[in-house]
Amino acid sequence: MLLISLTRFCTGDSWKDMVRLRFGGGITRCHEMFDVFIYFTFTTFFHKISGNSMIQWIPCIDYCRRKMYDKAITNSARCPITAWRRETDQLDRLVNIEERDLPFDLWMAYGSIDCTDWQTCRIGAGPVGPWEGASRRVDAYQLQRAFYSGYFRAHGLKYQTVLLPSGMWGSVWGASMAHNDNGILNQSGLVPYLEDILTTNEDGYYPTLIGDAIYPQDRTVLWTTKVPRGASDNFYSFKRACSTVRQPHEIHYGSFFNYFHLFKNETQTRLFNNCEKAYRTGVVGFFLHNCFTCIKGSGVNSFFDSRHPTLQQYLPLDEVIPPYVPFALNAHYRYR
């Protein structure tokens, strides 16, 4: 079962090709084994990759901050930069501290946040039956609109991920591709969830995630600041530093799709009858990628010169696995 499931993830082949060229047997049996693998992995290790998964990385936050800080300062050409941070009472206002080398205590970023898409078949397409002259589904257009992205011009799912300098996905949450990154952040409830589990420093600032310009300024999510007109060279230097530490997120996405070709083969995923299973398959894929990073490391570790956890540290043998309880991050949902 494990071999068949991992082969399915890595090759993205159809069940017909897997049976004919690799394993033999029946298509139905192979499909059932894959379904059991997805269900077991998702319900057993859900707390390691989604839901309340960020709680396990809290002891590593200072280490992650240090690695991002070292990389940011190194890539700012070691010149004095202007340190910028947000005021607690007005999050969208940036205040100039003073022109000097940015001290580590003011660097609160410990990870990055971004979204990726998984393109699938067009949902609800085709006739309602195999007979000749079968009619189309009445609600097909509404179903397709619900999963359609005008930006990508495709149907599918979108996953919001938090990446740590250790090369591990800290949290994964998904929804329809029809939403933009800011909409996914709102639905996931990640911001109030992080406010619940994180603690502030003595100045009242939370550790933050760095995202691109679509994300809002918030207590736990910091977007890469747009350079204002007439900004000094030091501000440009600081912006480059913040943009630099976001680059591994895109690199790690490339590693994910290169290892698991299933997520590049849109013809192998149909959402109409298997939407929940498709969502779980994506979450399990990110979990397997974490396991792979624990064994071999990743480009993120080379980028930050960081160490990755071992598989024993990520999945301790003596850990008491909690029973699966669907933990919806959007229980913390709030409108903006």
Secondary structure, DSSP 8 states (H G I E B T S, - for coil): -HHHHHHHHHH---HHHHIIIII-S-HHHHHHHHHHHHHHHHHHSHHHHSSSGGGGGGGGHHHHHHHHHHHHHHHTTT--EEEEEE-SS-TT-EEEEEEE---GGG--EEEEEEEEEEEE--TT-SBSSSSTT--B-TTHHHHHHHTEETTTTEEEEEEEEEE-TTS-EEEEEEEETTS-HHHHHHHHTHHHHHHHH----TTS---EEEE-TTS---SSEEE-----TT--HHHHHHHHHHHHTTHHHHHHHHHHHHH-GGGG-GGG---TTTHHHHHHHHHHHHHHHHHHHHHH--HHHHHHT-----HHHHS-TT----------GGGG----
